[in-house]
Amino acid sequence: IAEELGRKMVLNMVMVGFVTAVTGVVSPEAVRKAINSSVPRGTERLNLSAFEEGLENGKSMLAAELAPA
């Protein structure tokens, strides 16, 4: 996913999104705020995109696991 976004370095944000989706420990909005306030200026959009991709991937995987067989 990170490579598809054009930067392998955002793999960590993909994983943050995935973990956010499957654990529910922290809200997606709280993570978005943290990303906006902590990443280098000018990389907010890329990092948020990576987070959203991971979040959606995690949600999809979780839904598939919970779907009746």
Sequence and secondary structure as in RCSB ss.txt:
>XXXX:A:sequence
IAEELGRKMVLNMVMVGFVTAVTGVVSPEAVRKAINSSVPRGTERLNLSAFEEGLENGKSMLAAELAPA
>XXXX:A:secstr
 TTTTT GGGHHHHHHHHHHHHH SS HHHHHHHHHHHS TT HHHHHHHHHHHHHHHHHHHHHHHS  
